[in-house]
Amino acid sequence: MAMPSYDLDVLRAAFPAWSLFCSDAGVFYATRRGVHLRNADIDKGLRQTLSANDAETFVSLLRDQTRMAVRS
């Protein structure tokens, strides 16, 4: 199965509040930059670190977290 193409630099530009990387195994990771979430934030569904096995899911998680952070 072919992997969909992605440009990690484009993702980094789109989500500057996150530090992003893709492991050698192809797993995407993101950690918030300079933010330490409070327990109340975590209880609301915000996450300090995200991971996903594909770019589409990864972007979806990042968008969801961005929306949740705006509402908090």
Backbone as a chain_set.jsonl record, in Angstrom:
{"seq": "MAMPSYDLDVLRAAFPAWSLFCSDAGVFYATRRGVHLRNADIDKGLRQTLSANDAETFVSLLRDQTRMAVRS", "coords": {"N": [[0.845, -1.171, 0.0], [0.612, 2.171, -0.848], [2.087, 4.973, 0.744], [0.514, 8.007, 1.652], [1.585, 11.153, 0.386], [3.344, 13.686, 2.18], [4.398, 16.773, 3.592], [6.497, 17.535, 5.986], [7.506, 20.006, 6.761], [5.563, 21.759, 5.825], [3.444, 21.009, 7.46], [4.538, 21.764, 9.921], [4.621, 24.54, 9.587], [1.908, 25.043, 9.447], [1.057, 24.361, 11.972], [2.344, 25.898, 14.225], [2.503, 25.97, 17.0], [3.226, 23.551, 17.866], [5.72, 21.008, 18.234], [6.864, 18.999, 15.774], [7.451, 15.698, 14.493], [8.432, 12.843, 12.521], [8.793, 9.464, 13.061], [11.318, 6.917, 12.385], [9.88, 4.654, 11.925], [7.64, 5.614, 10.77], [5.688, 6.811, 12.299], [3.856, 9.579, 13.368], [4.509, 12.339, 15.49], [3.623, 14.852, 17.871], [4.321, 17.512, 20.028], [3.328, 19.933, 22.347], [4.593, 23.246, 22.159], [6.36, 24.959, 24.601], [4.262, 24.911, 26.434], [2.644, 23.81, 29.286], [0.228, 21.758, 30.143], [-2.533, 22.126, 32.357], [-4.18, 20.095, 34.845], [-6.92, 20.52, 34.617], [-7.134, 21.329, 31.952], [-6.38, 18.994, 30.633], [-8.43, 17.346, 31.482], [-10.451, 18.445, 29.981], [-9.88, 17.448, 27.528], [-7.644, 18.275, 26.147], [-4.347, 17.599, 24.948], [-0.945, 16.988, 25.747], [0.923, 15.72, 24.166], [0.726, 14.204, 20.976], [0.095, 11.383, 18.828], [0.142, 9.556, 15.748], [-0.493, 7.114, 13.224], [-0.649, 7.782, 10.58], [-0.576, 10.48, 8.191], [-3.007, 11.802, 7.643], [-4.71, 11.224, 9.844], [-3.112, 12.33, 11.821], [-3.072, 15.113, 11.181], [-5.775, 15.619, 11.526], [-6.05, 15.168, 14.304], [-4.394, 17.242, 15.268], [-5.814, 19.495, 14.334], [-8.22, 19.174, 15.76], [-7.262, 19.505, 18.393], [-6.401, 22.146, 18.248], [-8.83, 23.494, 17.857], [-10.102, 22.826, 20.294], [-8.394, 24.083, 22.13], [-8.797, 26.759, 21.569], [-11.364, 27.106, 22.488], [-11.028, 26.767, 25.184]], "CA": [[0.0, 0.0, 0.0], [1.416, 3.392, -0.956], [1.885, 5.98, 1.783], [0.206, 9.317, 1.085], [2.71, 12.07, 0.536], [3.177, 14.778, 3.121], [5.584, 17.611, 3.75], [6.545, 17.856, 7.407], [7.717, 21.452, 6.902], [4.252, 22.395, 5.634], [2.699, 20.762, 8.698], [5.139, 22.61, 10.967], [4.168, 25.914, 9.346], [0.476, 25.101, 9.722], [0.833, 24.144, 13.405], [3.577, 26.384, 14.853], [2.477, 25.784, 18.454], [3.608, 22.165, 18.117], [6.973, 20.464, 17.718], [6.433, 17.819, 15.016], [8.427, 14.845, 13.817], [7.987, 11.527, 12.076], [9.81, 8.478, 13.431], [11.785, 6.023, 11.32], [8.815, 3.672, 11.698], [6.541, 6.281, 10.08], [4.7, 7.318, 13.249], [3.913, 11.031, 13.539], [4.407, 12.802, 16.872], [3.572, 16.297, 18.092], [4.314, 17.946, 21.425], [3.1, 21.376, 22.45], [5.793, 24.061, 22.406], [6.312, 25.942, 25.679], [2.995, 24.862, 27.167], [2.447, 22.673, 30.183], [-1.2, 21.748, 30.412], [-3.022, 21.886, 33.718], [-5.085, 18.947, 34.923], [-8.223, 20.948, 34.105], [-7.041, 21.311, 30.489], [-6.362, 17.583, 30.228], [-9.791, 16.851, 31.706], [-11.271, 18.954, 28.874], [-9.524, 16.739, 26.305], [-6.395, 18.738, 25.551], [-3.242, 16.654, 25.108], [0.4, 17.557, 25.661], [1.597, 15.035, 23.061], [-0.136, 13.42, 20.089], [0.763, 10.497, 17.867], [-0.746, 8.919, 14.774], [0.212, 6.25, 12.277], [-0.723, 8.309, 9.217], [-0.627, 11.943, 8.134], [-4.395, 12.275, 7.68], [-5.147, 11.163, 11.237], [-2.269, 13.273, 12.547], [-3.584, 16.46, 10.927], [-7.089, 15.681, 12.162], [-5.822, 15.334, 15.745], [-3.873, 18.593, 15.49], [-6.923, 20.441, 14.135], [-9.124, 19.023, 16.905], [-6.626, 20.114, 19.558], [-6.411, 23.592, 18.028], [-10.207, 23.942, 18.131], [-10.354, 22.71, 21.734], [-7.591, 25.087, 22.837], [-9.436, 28.059, 21.352], [-12.559, 27.139, 23.334], [-10.67, 26.69, 26.62]], "C": [[0.895, 1.241, 0.0], [1.065, 4.353, 0.171], [1.508, 7.295, 1.11], [1.381, 10.256, 1.324], [2.35, 13.159, 1.548], [4.484, 15.55, 3.156], [5.591, 18.077, 5.2], [6.769, 19.348, 7.636], [6.413, 22.225, 6.716], [3.41, 22.213, 6.891], [3.237, 21.626, 9.838], [4.69, 24.066, 10.815], [2.689, 26.076, 9.69], [0.164, 24.999, 11.214], [2.067, 24.588, 14.2], [3.62, 26.21, 16.372], [2.933, 24.387, 18.862], [4.997, 21.873, 17.554], [6.632, 19.122, 17.076], [7.616, 17.016, 14.508], [7.782, 13.533, 13.434], [9.119, 10.544, 12.364], [10.235, 7.659, 12.219], [10.736, 4.975, 10.971], [7.601, 4.297, 11.015], [5.44, 6.783, 10.995], [4.93, 8.818, 13.434], [3.715, 11.38, 15.01], [4.364, 14.32, 16.898], [3.529, 16.557, 19.591], [4.149, 19.454, 21.442], [4.396, 22.1, 22.79], [5.53, 25.025, 23.567], [5.034, 25.974, 26.482], [2.99, 23.615, 28.034], [0.986, 22.716, 30.604], [-1.488, 21.491, 31.883], [-3.934, 20.665, 33.69], [-6.458, 19.3, 34.368], [-8.241, 20.944, 32.577], [-7.102, 19.878, 29.969], [-7.75, 16.978, 30.396], [-10.742, 17.302, 30.599], [-10.936, 18.287, 27.543], [-8.269, 17.226, 25.616], [-5.281, 17.749, 25.867], [-1.917, 17.377, 24.944], [1.137, 17.014, 24.442], [0.581, 14.21, 22.29], [0.709, 12.47, 19.267], [-0.286, 9.884, 16.962], [0.101, 8.144, 13.778], [0.154, 6.743, 10.843], [-0.949, 9.818, 9.262], [-2.051, 12.473, 8.249], [-4.926, 12.299, 9.113], [-4.4, 12.191, 12.074], [-2.794, 14.7, 12.394], [-4.95, 16.636, 11.584], [-6.96, 15.892, 13.672], [-5.326, 16.741, 16.067], [-4.97, 19.645, 15.33], [-7.89, 20.386, 15.307], [-8.554, 19.711, 18.143], [-6.61, 21.639, 19.442], [-7.789, 24.161, 18.337], [-10.502, 23.913, 19.631], [-9.612, 23.786, 22.52], [-8.214, 26.47, 22.712], [-10.644, 28.204, 22.276], [-12.231, 27.161, 24.822], [-10.363, 28.045, 27.207]], "O": [[1.839, 1.324, 0.786], [-0.105, 4.526, 0.512], [2.112, 7.667, 0.104], [2.078, 10.16, 2.334], [1.179, 13.493, 1.73], [5.54, 15.032, 2.792], [4.781, 18.918, 5.593], [6.266, 19.898, 8.616], [6.191, 23.237, 7.382], [2.741, 23.145, 7.338], [2.461, 22.159, 10.63], [4.412, 24.74, 11.807], [2.272, 27.13, 10.17], [-0.868, 25.491, 11.67], [2.759, 23.754, 14.784], [4.696, 26.298, 16.964], [3.018, 24.074, 20.049], [5.393, 22.425, 16.527], [6.164, 18.209, 17.756], [8.65, 17.572, 14.14], [6.728, 13.16, 13.951], [10.262, 10.764, 11.962], [9.597, 7.7, 11.168], [10.707, 4.469, 9.849], [6.636, 3.596, 10.711], [4.363, 7.146, 10.52], [6.061, 9.263, 13.631], [2.87, 10.799, 15.691], [4.978, 14.99, 16.067], [2.791, 15.902, 20.327], [4.76, 20.165, 20.643], [5.192, 21.629, 23.602], [4.587, 25.815, 23.52], [4.748, 26.97, 27.147], [3.291, 22.513, 27.574], [0.567, 23.611, 31.337], [-0.781, 20.74, 32.555], [-4.403, 20.257, 32.628], [-7.094, 18.471, 33.719], [-9.253, 20.592, 31.972], [-7.79, 19.588, 28.989], [-8.198, 16.193, 29.559], [-11.726, 16.622, 30.309], [-11.614, 18.52, 26.543], [-7.861, 16.658, 24.603], [-5.276, 17.133, 26.932], [-1.783, 18.269, 24.106], [1.875, 17.736, 23.772], [-0.31, 13.595, 22.875], [1.893, 12.715, 19.036], [-1.443, 9.713, 17.346], [1.258, 8.479, 13.526], [0.828, 6.192, 9.972], [-1.45, 10.356, 10.249], [-2.275, 13.497, 8.895], [-5.523, 13.287, 9.54], [-4.988, 12.847, 12.935], [-2.942, 15.413, 13.386], [-5.241, 17.696, 12.137], [-7.683, 16.704, 14.249], [-5.783, 17.359, 17.028], [-5.039, 20.589, 16.118], [-8.333, 21.424, 15.799], [-9.271, 20.412, 18.856], [-6.789, 22.34, 20.439], [-7.905, 25.191, 19.002], [-11.079, 24.854, 20.174], [-10.155, 24.34, 23.476], [-8.162, 27.264, 23.652], [-10.916, 29.291, 22.785], [-13.076, 27.536, 25.634], [-10.048, 28.147, 28.392]]}, "num_chains": 1, "name": "protein.A"}
